[in-house]
Amino acid sequence: MKYIETERLILREWTLDDVPDQVEGLSNFETAKNLTVPFPYTTENSINYISKHLKNTYEYFAFAVELKETHKVIGGTSLELRNGQHGNGGIWLNEAYTGKGYGTEVWIARAKFAFEVLNLDKLENGYFEFNNRSKHMQEKLGFKPFGKFSNYCPALKQEVVEIRGRLTKESFYETLKTTKYKEIYDKIKILKKEI
């Protein structure tokens, strides 16, 4: 199994030992309002999700985001392959760990994995129109919006506008040339190891 190591994080397959950390992160309203996960997010929800994603496949990758220093799972990211050419998915972080640059590391690691290991030509991702943090992050990395859609948010109990964006391989590498993100990118290792 391939896993991804950044300077401060490990992205790896989920285990059932991660249930408490996943529930802690996703049962927070401020996190859940930006996602389509059940809310309140329960232990049963977590067990069901993780049980389905204990092993990644070439169609769907689900990574727990583990903090190297403490081994705590502070978020997650997924990547679903479509037509073998592009990936769809996103990331979430426990609110207590936002604002520290972890999200940037996860986004860049996910893109490196998609473009270099899976050889995809583009990534797609959405964010709810009020989620300025996600909007800013995607813009910084070179995502370009291509459409608006309606999506149901369980935490808000209503339909919300989701803005879809696309990041091409070429755009990602151009962004790396002109930003500080190249330093983060260069420290990312994609390894084969059982954890």
Helices and strands as residue ranges (DSSP letters): E 2-5, E 9-13, G 16-18, H 19-26, H 29-32, H 43-52, E 60-67, E 73-82, E 86-88, E 91-93, G 95-97, H 102-112, I 113-117, E 122-128, H 132-141, E 144-153, E 158-168, H 169-178, H 181-186, E 189-192
